[in-house]
Amino acid sequence: MPKHEVKVGRAYEEPTKEDGIRVLVDRIWPRGLRKDKAGLDEWCKTIAPSTALRKWYDHDPARFEEFERRYRAELEETERAAALQHLRDLAEHGPLTLITATKHADISEAKVLATLLQG
């Protein structure tokens, strides 16, 4: 089975043709970003980590490993599991870019999701 092309992008970067389908995976809309400039195909709020987990994590690199473990557990909840399956379905149709507003996309929920979807 071929691996899916799933990338992580930042909401404030210009979209590219190589992005394929662009899905925002944050619960909160990126500050200062106009919807017409975002270049998004979808906004999948339900896939985002819980508010409690997001606030605990606070993008602290030292907490990323534990954040990933807790977030993967949250992804087994019914609503998030359905959203994850939706992203898997999108990835089967071509390139998928998971968009986040965080400055450190490499330690974000988008990175956790990309790793899961590529597997």
MOURKA-V526754 format. One record per helix or strand of 3 or more residues. SS is the DSSP state (~ for helix, > for strand). FROM is the first residue (numbers start at 1). LEN is the number of residues. Records with the same first field share a line. If there is no record, write none. Layout:
# MOURKA-V526754
SS: FROM-LEN ; FROM-LEN
This chain:
# MOURKA-V526754
>: 6-5 ; 21-4 ; 96-5
~: 17-3 ; 35-4 ; 45-3 ; 51-7 ; 61-14 ; 78-14 ; 105-3 ; 109-10
